[in-house]
Amino acid sequence: MPGQVHKHHRIARVLADEIRAGVHSDGDRLPGEHALTQRFGVSRSTLRQALQVLGEQGLIATHAGIGSFVTFDDTPLDNRVGWTQSLAGQPVELTTEILRFETVTDEVLAGGLGLPSSTFIALDRVRRLADGRGVSLERSRVPAVGDLVGLVERGLDGGSLHKALIAAGRVTEYGDGQVSVRGTDEADAALLRRSPGESFLHLSQVYRAADGSVVEQVTSLLDPARFHLHVRSGRGGQP
């Protein structure tokens, strides 16, 4: 929209003038996105357009903020595009087995996430190597809200939960999680076709939309021989 174009160019000019005047010295970190959106009274998308203009002018460099990401055989996995798409084209062929796809009630999970409703869509999957051994066991829980109500009855398009979330307007903007290492119990080992007690990465993540609402909660068991957790940090710029 014309107004938005005007706004982001105006913000870029203000910040560029401040940088050239020494308000923001070479190597300094610009204020965070929240502070800048509050200062200029604009949305994050408008602000990011302004930062892109400054980057194109060579006045700032944007670096990744502190964060982490999971890889499979050194391939980054991005939940925003779905693991299936992230894994596409890999030399190692994985098959996905759906263990559970149903609507459930979980008061404990709802309470932990601060949700008013305890109704979730549950999707449990195992990803297997050609020999049948599981390399990951993922348990997804999606709040059954809006257009997602009745998803179990309608079914998944191509088996993709990611597509269903996008179609319902539930887009992941960011996430946080915890990781630990633990031995598999007998039930999970049987699902993975592995020996009980084998060490797996245990990753629990909550993915949220831009407004902070919960899009998906996922608990994963990942074979540490194939999956790795990378931690990254950066200085300056916006994440």
PAZAPA-4460 file (N, C-alpha, C; in steps of 0.05 Angstrom, whole numbers, plus 32768, in hexadecimal, padded with zeros to 4 digits):
% residues 239
    n_x    n_y    n_z   ca_x   ca_y   ca_z    c_x    c_y    c_z   seq   type   mol
   8011   7FE8   8000   8000   8000   8000   8011   8019   8000     1      M     A
   8009   802E   7FF3   8019   8047   7FF1   8021   8052   800C     2      P     A
   800E   8051   801F   8015   805C   803A   802B   804D   8047     3      G     A
   802B   8033   8044   803F   8022   8050   805A   8027   8043     4      Q     A
   805B   802B   8029   8074   8031   801B   807F   804B   8026     5      V     A
   806E   805F   8029   8077   8079   8033   8082   8076   804F     6      H     A
   8074   8066   805F   807D   8063   807B   8099   8056   807D     7      K     A
   809D   8040   806E   80B6   8033   8072   80CD   8043   8066     8      H     A
   80C8   8052   8051   80DE   8063   8047   80E3   807A   805A     9      H     A
   80CE   8084   8067   80D2   809A   807A   80E3   8090   8092    10      R     A
   80DC   8078   809C   80EB   806D   80B2   8108   8068   80AA    11      I     A
   810C   805D   8092   8128   8058   8088   8138   8072   8087    12      A     A
   812B   8088   807E   8139   80A2   807C   8141   80AC   8098    13      R     A
   812E   80A9   80AB   8134   80B3   80C6   814C   80A3   80D2    14      V     A
   814B   8088   80D0   8160   8078   80DB   817A   807C   80CC    15      L     A
   8179   8080   80B2   8191   8085   80A2   819E   809F   80AB    16      A     A
   818E   80B4   80AF   8199   80CD   80B8   81A6   80CB   80D4    17      D     A
   8199   80BB   80E5   81A5   80B7   8100   81BF   80A8   80FE    18      E     A
   81C0   8093   80ED   81D9   8084   80EA   81EF   8096   80DF    19      I     A
   81E9   80A6   80CB   81FD   80B8   80BF   8206   80CE   80D3    20      R     A
   81F3   80D5   80E5   81FA   80EA   80F8   8208   80DF   8111    21      A     A
   820B   80C4   8112   821A   80B8   8128   8209   80B1   813F    22      G     A
   81EE   80B4   813D   81DD   80AB   8153   81DF   808D   8157    23      V     A
   81E0   807F   8141   81E6   8062   8142   8201   805E   8135    24      H     A
   8215   805A   8145   8231   8058   813B   8235   803E   812D    25      S     A
   824A   803D   811D   8252   8024   810F   8256   800E   8123    26      D     A
   8248   7FF8   8120   824B   7FE1   8132   8237   7FE1   8148    27      G     A
   8228   7FF7   814C   8213   7FF7   8161   81FB   7FE7   8158    28      D     A
   81ED   7FDD   816B   81D4   7FCF   8166   81BD   7FE3   8165    29      R     A
   81AC   7FE0   8150   8194   7FF1   814F   8181   7FE7   8165    30      L     A
   8170   7FF9   816E   815B   7FF0   8181   814C   7FD9   8175    31      P     A
   8140   7FC8   8186   8131   7FB1   817D   8118   7FB8   816E    32      G     A
   810D   7FA4   8160   80F5   7FA9   8150   80DE   7FB5   8160    33      E     A
   80DA   7FAA   8178   80C4   7FB4   8189   80C7   7FD2   818F    34      H     A
   80DF   7FD9   8197   80E5   7FF5   819D   80E0   8007   8185    35      A     A
   80E9   7FFE   816D   80E7   800E   8155   80CA   8010   814B    36      L     A
   80BB   7FFA   814E   809F   7FFC   8145   8090   800E   8158    37      T     A
   8096   800E   8172   8089   8020   8184   8091   803D   817F    38      Q     A
   80AA   8041   8179   80B3   805D   8173   80A6   8069   815B    39      R     A
   80A4   8059   8145   8099   8064   812C   807B   805E   8129    40      F     A
   8070   804E   813B   8053   8048   8139   804B   8039   8120    41      G     A
   805C   8025   8119   8056   8015   8101   8057   7FF7   8107    42      V     A
   804F   7FE7   80F4   804F   7FCA   80F8   806C   7FBF   80F4    43      S     A
   8070   7FA7   80FC   808A   7F9A   80F8   8091   7F97   80DA    44      R     A
   807D   7F91   80CA   8082   7F8D   80AD   808C   7FA8   80A1    45      S     A
   8080   7FBE   80A9   8088   7FD8   809F   80A5   7FDE   80A8    46      T     A
   80AA   7FD8   80C2   80C5   7FDD   80CC   80DA   7FCC   80BD    47      L     A
   80D3   7FB3   80B8   80E6   7FA1   80AB   80EC   7FAB   808E    48      R     A
   80D8   7FB7   8082   80DC   7FC3   8067   80F1   7FDA   8069    49      Q     A
   80EE   7FE9   807E   8101   8000   8082   811D   7FF5   8087    50      A     A
   811F   7FE0   8098   813A   7FD5   809D   8146   7FC8   8084    51      L     A
   8135   7FBD   8073   813F   7FB2   805A   814A   7FC8   8048    52      Q     A
   813D   7FE0   8048   8147   7FF7   8039   8163   7FFF   8043    53      V     A
   8166   8000   805E   817F   8008   806A   8195   7FF3   8063    54      L     A
   818D   7FD9   8062   81A0   7FC5   805B   81A9   7FC8   803E    55      G     A
   8196   7FCE   802C   819D   7FD1   8010   81AF   7FEA   800C    56      E     A
   81AD   7FFD   801E   81BE   8015   801C   81D9   8010   8029    57      Q     A
   81DD   7FF9   8035   81F6   7FF2   8042   81FA   8000   805D    58      G     A
   81E4   8009   8069   81E6   8017   8083   81E4   8005   809B    59      L     A
   81D7   7FEE   8097   81D6   7FDA   80AD   81DA   7FBE   80A2    60      I     A
   81E1   7FAC   80B3   81E3   7F90   80AC   81D2   7F81   80BF    61      A     A
   81C1   7F6F   80B5   81AE   7F60   80C6   81BA   7F45   80CB    62      T     A
   81BA   7F3D   80E4   81C5   7F23   80EC   81B0   7F14   80FB    63      H     A
   81B3   7EFA   80FB   81A1   7EE9   810A   81A4   7EEE   8128    64      A     A
   818E   7EEF   8137   8190   7EF3   8153   8196   7ED8   8161    65      G     A
   8195   7ED9   817B   819B   7EC0   818A   8184   7EAC   8184    66      I     A
   818A   7E94   817E   8176   7E81   8178   8182   7E65   8173    67      G     A
   8172   7E53   816A   817C   7E38   8165   816B   7E2B   814F    68      S     A
   8176   7E17   8143   8167   7E09   812E   8170   7DEC   812D    69      F     A
   815D   7DDB   8125   8163   7DBE   8123   816B   7DB7   8106    70      V     A
   817E   7DA5   8103   8185   7D9B   80E9   8183   7D7D   80E7    71      T     A
   817D   7D73   80D0   817D   7D56   80CA   8193   7D52   80B6    72      F     A
   81A8   7D43   80BD   81C0   7D3F   80AC   81C9   7D5A   80A1    73      D     A
   81CB   7D6D   80B3   81D5   7D88   80AE   81C3   7D99   809C    74      D     A
   81AA   7D90   8098   8197   7DA0   8089   8184   7DAE   809D    75      T     A
   8183   7DC9   809D   8172   7DD7   80B0   8155   7DD0   80AC    76      P     A
   8147   7DCC   80C2   812A   7DC6   80C2   811B   7DDF   80CC    77      L     A
   8109   7DE9   80BB   80FB   7E01   80C1   80DD   7DFB   80C5    78      D     A
   80D3   7DFE   80DD   80B7   7DF7   80E1   80A4   7E0A   80D2    79      N     A
   80AE   7E22   80CA   809C   7E34   80BC   8095   7E2A   80A0    80      R     A
   80A6   7E19   8095   809F   7E0D   807B   8098   7DEF   807D    81      V     A
   809A   7DE5   8095   8094   7DC9   8099   80AC   7DB7   8096    82      G     A
   80AF   7DA3   80A7   80C6   7D91   80A5   80C6   7D81   808B    83      W     A
   80AF   7D7A   8081   80AE   7D6A   8069   80BB   7D79   8052    84      T     A
   80B5   7D93   804F   80C1   7DA3   803A   80DE   7DA7   803F    85      Q     A
   80E6   7DAB   8059   8102   7DAF   805F   8113   7D97   8059    86      S     A
   8107   7D7F   805C   8116   7D66   8057   8115   7D5D   803A    87      L     A
   8105   7D6B   802A   8102   7D63   800E   811D   7D64   7FFF    88      A     A
   8122   7D50   7FEF   813A   7D50   7FDF   8153   7D45   7FED    89      G     A
   814F   7D3B   8006   8166   7D31   8014   816E   7D15   8009    90      Q     A
   8188   7D10   800A   8192   7CF6   7FFF   8187   7CDE   8010    91      P     A
   8182   7CE4   802A   8177   7CCF   803B   8159   7CD0   803A    92      V     A
   814C   7CBA   8031   812F   7CB9   802E   8122   7CB3   8049    93      E     A
   810F   7CC4   8051   8100   7CBF   8069   80E2   7CBC   8061    94      L     A
   80D5   7CAA   8070   80B8   7CA7   806C   80AB   7CB0   8086    95      T     A
   8093   7CBB   8083   8084   7CC5   809B   806C   7CB3   80A0    96      T     A
   806A   7CA9   80B9   8054   7C99   80C1   8043   7CA9   80D5    97      E     A
   802A   7CAD   80CF   8018   7CBB   80E2   800D   7CA6   80F6    98      I     A
   8013   7CAB   810F   800A   7C99   8125   7FEF   7CA1   8131    99      L     A
   7FEA   7CBB   8130   7FD2   7CC5   813D   7FCA   7CE0   8131   100      R     A
   7FB0   7CE3   812B   7FA6   7CFC   8120   7F89   7CFE   812A   101      F     A
   7F85   7D0D   813F   7F6B   7D0E   814B   7F68   7D28   815C   102      E     A
   7F50   7D2E   8164   7F4A   7D45   8175   7F4B   7D3B   8192   103      T     A
   7F5A   7D49   81A3   7F5D   7D40   81BF   7F58   7D57   81D2   104      V     A
   7F54   7D50   81EB   7F52   7D64   8200   7F6A   7D61   8213   105      T     A
   7F78   7D77   8218   7F90   7D76   822A   7F90   7D8F   823C   106      D     A
   7F84   7D8C   8253   7F82   7DA2   8266   7F9E   7DAC   826F   107      E     A
   7FB0   7D99   8274   7FCB   7D9F   827E   7FDA   7DB0   8269   108      V     A
   7FDA   7DA8   8250   7FE7   7DB6   823B   7FDB   7DD2   8237   109      L     A
   7FC1   7DD3   8237   7FB3   7DED   8234   7FBB   7E00   824B   110      A     A
   7FBC   7DF6   8263   7FC4   7E06   827A   7FE0   7E10   8277   111      G     A
   7FF2   7DFE   826F   800E   7E06   826C   8013   7E1B   8256   112      G     A
   8002   7E1B   8242   8004   7E2E   822C   7FF3   7E47   8230   113      L     A
   7FE3   7E46   8246   7FD2   7E5D   824B   7FBB   7E60   8238   114      G     A
   7FB0   7E49   822E   7F9A   7E4A   821B   7F7F   7E46   8228   115      L     A
   7F6B   7E54   821E   7F50   7E52   822A   7F42   7E38   8223   116      P     A
   7F4A   7E2B   820D   7F3E   7E12   8205   7F52   7DFC   8206   117      S     A
   7F49   7DE4   820F   7F5B   7DCD   8212   7F58   7DBA   81FA   118      S     A
   7F4B   7DC2   81E5   7F47   7DB1   81CD   7F5E   7DB5   81B9   119      T     A
   7F6B   7D9F   81B2   7F82   7D9F   81A0   7F7E   7D8B   8189   120      F     A
   7F8C   7D90   8173   7F8F   7D7C   815E   7FAA   7D6F   8164   121      I     A
   7FA9   7D55   8167   7FC1   7D45   816D   7FCA   7D36   8154   122      A     A
   7FE4   7D3A   814E   7FF0   7D2C   8137   800B   7D21   8140   123      L     A
   800D   7D07   8141   8026   7CF9   8148   8031   7CEC   812F   124      D     A
   804B   7CF0   812B   8058   7CE5   8113   8073   7CD9   8119   125      R     A
   807B   7CC4   810B   8096   7CB9   810C   80A2   7CBC   80F0   126      V     A
   80BA   7CC5   80EF   80C9   7CC6   80D5   80DD   7CB0   80D6   127      R     A
   80DD   7C9F   80C1   80ED   7C87   80C1   8101   7C86   80AA   128      R     A
   8117   7C78   80AF   812B   7C72   809A   8120   7C5B   808A   129      L     A
   812E   7C54   8075   8124   7C3F   8063   8123   7C24   8071   130      A     A
   8134   7C20   8086   8134   7C07   8094   811E   7C05   80AA   131      D     A
   810E   7C1B   80AC   80F8   7C1A   80BF   80FE   7C27   80DA   132      G     A
   8117   7C2D   80DF   811E   7C39   80F9   8114   7C56   80F9   133      R     A
   8108   7C5E   810F   80FF   7C7A   8112   8116   7C8C   811A   134      G     A
   8117   7CA3   810D   812B   7CB7   8114   811E   7CCF   8123   135      V     A
   8104   7CD1   8121   80F6   7CE6   8131   80DA   7CDD   8137   136      S     A
   80D1   7CE6   814E   80B6   7CE2   8157   80AB   7CFD   815F   137      L     A
   8097   7D07   8150   808D   7D22   8155   8070   7D21   815E   138      E     A
   806A   7D2F   8173   804F   7D31   817D   8047   7D4E   817C   139      R     A
   8036   7D55   8168   802C   7D70   8164   8011   7D74   8172   140      S     A
   800E   7D8B   817E   7FF4   7D92   818A   7FED   7DAE   8180   141      R     A
   7FD7   7DB1   8172   7FCE   7DCA   8166   7FB4   7DD2   8173   142      V     A
   7FB2   7DEB   817E   7F98   7DF4   8189   7F82   7DF2   8173   143      P     A
   7F6C   7DE5   8179   7F56   7DE2   8166   7F45   7DFC   8166   144      A     A
   7F4E   7E10   8157   7F40   7E2A   8157   7F3A   7E31   813A   145      V     A
   7F27   7E43   8136   7F21   7E4E   811B   7F1C   7E38   8107   146      G     A
   7F29   7E3B   80F0   7F25   7E29   80D9   7F32   7E0D   80DE   147      D     A
   7F40   7E0A   80F4   7F4C   7DF0   80FA   7F38   7DDE   8108   148      L     A
   7F22   7DE8   8112   7F0E   7DD7   811D   7F03   7DC5   8107   149      V     A
   7F02   7DAC   810C   7EF9   7D98   80F8   7F0E   7D8F   80E5   150      G     A
   7F28   7D96   80EB   7F3D   7D8E   80D9   7F40   7D6F   80D8   151      L     A
   7F3D   7D62   80EE   7F40   7D45   80EF   7F2C   7D38   80DC   152      V     A
   7F13   7D42   80DD   7EFF   7D36   80CC   7F04   7D3C   80AE   153      E     A
   7F0F   7D54   80A8   7F15   7D5B   808C   7F2E   7D4D   8082   154      R     A
   7F41   7D48   8094   7F5A   7D3C   808C   7F6F   7D50   8083   155      G     A
   7F87   7D46   8080   7F9E   7D57   8079   7FA3   7D56   805B   156      L     A
   7FA9   7D6D   804F   7FB0   7D6E   8033   7FCC   7D63   802F   157      D     A
   7FCE   7D4B   8023   7FE8   7D3F   801F   7FF6   7D38   8038   158      G     A
   7FE7   7D35   804E   7FF4   7D2E   8068   8003   7D44   8075   159      G     A
   7FFF   7D5D   806B   800E   7D74   8075   7FFF   7D84   8089   160      S     A
   8007   7D84   80A2   7FFB   7D95   80B6   8003   7DB2   80B1   161      L     A
   801B   7DB6   80A6   8024   7DD2   80A0   8011   7DDF   808D   162      H     A
   8009   7DD1   8078   7FF7   7DDD   8064   7FDC   7DE4   8071   163      K     A
   7FD3   7DD2   8083   7FB9   7DD7   8090   7FBB   7DF0   80A2   164      A     A
   7FD1   7DF4   80AF   7FD5   7E0C   80C0   7FD5   7E25   80AF   165      L     A
   7FE3   7E24   8099   7FE5   7E3C   8088   7FC9   7E42   807D   166      I     A
   7FBB   7E2E   8074   7FA0   7E32   8069   7F8D   7E3F   807E   167      A     A
   7F92   7E39   8097   7F81   7E43   80AD   7F8B   7E5E   80B7   168      A     A
   7FA0   7E69   80AA   7FAB   7E82   80B2   7FBD   7E81   80CB   169      G     A
   7FC5   7E69   80D2   7FD6   7E66   80EA   7FF3   7E63   80E1   170      R     A
   8001   7E7A   80E0   801C   7E7B   80D6   8030   7E7F   80ED   171      V     A
   8044   7E6E   80EE   8058   7E70   8103   806B   7E88   80FD   172      T     A
   806E   7E99   8111   8080   7EB0   8110   809A   7EAA   8120   173      E     A
   8097   7E9D   8137   80AE   7E97   8147   80A8   7E80   815A   174      Y     A
   80BC   7E76   8167   80B8   7E60   8179   80CD   7E5F   818F   175      G     A
   80C8   7E4F   81A3   80DD   7E4B   81B8   80DA   7E2E   81C2   176      D     A
   80EF   7E24   81CE   80EE   7E09   81D6   8104   7E01   81E9   177      G     A
   8103   7DE8   81F2   8117   7DDD   8204   8120   7DC3   81F9   178      Q     A
   813A   7DBD   81FD   8145   7DA4   81F3   8154   7D95   820A   179      V     A
   8152   7D7B   820A   8160   7D6B   821D   8166   7D50   8210   180      S     A
   8175   7D40   821D   817C   7D25   8213   8171   7D11   8227   181      V     A
   8162   7CFD   821D   8157   7CE9   822F   8155   7CCE   8220   182      R     A
   8154   7CB9   8230   8150   7C9F   8224   8133   7C99   821E   183      G     A
   812E   7C8B   8208   8113   7C85   8200   8107   7C70   8213   184      T     A
   80ED   7C74   821A   80E0   7C60   8229   80D6   7C49   8217   185      D     A
   80CB   7C34   8222   80C4   7C1D   8212   80AF   7C24   81FC   186      E     A
   809B   7C35   8204   8086   7C3B   81F1   8091   7C4B   81D9   187      A     A
   80A1   7C60   81DE   80AC   7C70   81C8   80C0   7C5F   81B8   188      D     A
   80D0   7C4E   81C5   80E3   7C3E   81B7   80D5   7C2B   81A4   189      A     A
   80BE   7C20   81AC   80AF   7C0F   819B   80A5   7C1E   8182   190      A     A
   809B   7C36   8186   8092   7C46   816F   80A9   7C4D   815C   191      L     A
   80C0   7C51   8167   80D8   7C58   8157   80E6   7C3F   814C   192      L     A
   80DE   7C28   8156   80EC   7C0F   814F   8109   7C11   8156   193      R     A
   810E   7C1B   816E   8129   7C1D   8179   8129   7C0F   8194   194      R     A
   8141   7C0D   81A0   8143   7C00   81BA   813C   7C13   81D1   195      S     A
   812E   7C0A   81E5   8128   7C1B   81FC   8141   7C25   8209   196      P     A
   8140   7C3E   8211   8158   7C4A   821E   816B   7C59   820C   197      G     A
   8167   7C56   81F1   8178   7C65   81DE   8175   7C83   81E3   198      E     A
   818B   7C91   81E2   818A   7CAE   81E6   8180   7CBC   81CE   199      S     A
   816C   7CCD   81D2   8161   7CDE   81BE   815F   7CFB   81C7   200      F     A
   8162   7D0E   81B5   815D   7D2A   81BC   813F   7D2D   81C1   201      L     A
   8138   7D3A   81D6   811C   7D40   81DD   8118   7D5E   81D9   202      H     A
   8108   7D66   81C6   8105   7D82   81BF   80E7   7D89   81C2   203      L     A
   80E2   7D9D   81D3   80C7   7DA6   81D7   80C6   7DC3   81CE   204      S     A
   80B4   7DC9   81BB   80B2   7DE4   81AF   8096   7DEE   81AE   205      Q     A
   8093   7E08   81B1   807A   7E16   81AD   807D   7E2A   8197   206      V     A
   806D   7E28   8183   806E   7E3B   816C   8056   7E4E   816E   207      Y     A
   805C   7E68   8169   8048   7E7D   816C   8045   7E8E   8153   208      R     A
   802D   7E99   8150   8028   7EAC   813A   8032   7EC7   8142   209      A     A
   8031   7EDA   812F   803B   7EF5   8134   802E   7F02   814C   210      A     A
   8014   7EFB   8152   8006   7F07   8168   800B   7EF9   8183   211      D     A
   801D   7EE5   8182   8024   7ED7   819A   8013   7EBE   81A0   212      G     A
   7FFE   7EBA   8191   7FEC   7EA3   8196   7FFA   7E89   818E   213      S     A
   7FF3   7E73   819B   8000   7E5A   8197   7FF6   7E4D   817C   214      V     A
   8009   7E47   816B   8002   7E39   8152   8005   7E1B   8155   215      V     A
   801A   7E13   8163   8020   7DF6   8165   8033   7DF1   817C   216      E     A
   802E   7DDB   818A   8041   7DD2   819E   804B   7DB6   8195   217      Q     A
   8065   7DB3   8194   8071   7D9A   818A   8085   7D8F   819E   218      V     A
   8082   7D75   81A3   8097   7D67   81B3   80A3   7D52   81A0   219      T     A
   80BD   7D52   819E   80CB   7D40   818A   80E0   7D30   8198   220      S     A
   80E3   7D18   8190   80FA   7D07   8197   810A   7D04   817D   221      L     A
   8124   7D0C   817E   8135   7D0D   8166   814E   7CFD   816A   222      L     A
   8154   7CEC   8156   816C   7CDC   8157   8184   7CEE   8156   223      D     A
   8195   7CEF   816B   81AC   7D01   816A   81C1   7CFA   8155   224      P     A
   81BF   7CE2   814A   81D2   7CDB   8135   81CB   7CE9   811A   225      A     A
   81B2   7CF2   8118   81A9   7CFF   80FF   81A0   7D1B   8103   226      R     A
   8196   7D22   811B   818D   7D3D   8121   81A0   7D4B   8134   227      F     A
   81A4   7D65   812F   81B5   7D75   8140   81A7   7D8F   8146   228      H     A
   81AD   7D9A   815D   81A3   7DB4   8165   81B9   7DC8   8163   229      L     A
   81B6   7DDD   8152   81CA   7DF1   814F   81C1   7E0B   815D   230      H     A
   81D3   7E17   816C   81CD   7E30   8179   81DD   7E46   816B   231      V     A
   81CF   7E5D   8166   81DD   7E72   8158   81D8   7E8C   8168   232      R     A
   81EA   7E9F   8164   81E6   7EB9   8171   81F1   7ECE   815E   233      S     A
   81E8   7EE6   8161   81F1   7EFC   8150   81EF   7F16   815F   234      G     A
   81FC   7F2A   8154   81FB   7F45   8160   81F1   7F58   814A   235      R     A
   81E3   7F6C   8154   81DA   7F81   8142   81C2   7F77   8131   236      G     A
   81B5   7F8A   8124   819F   7F84   8111   8187   7F78   811F   237      G     A
   8175   7F70   810F   815C   7F64   8118   815C   7F47   8112   238      Q     A
   8150   7F36   8123   814F   7F19   811D   813D   7F14   8105   239      P     A
***
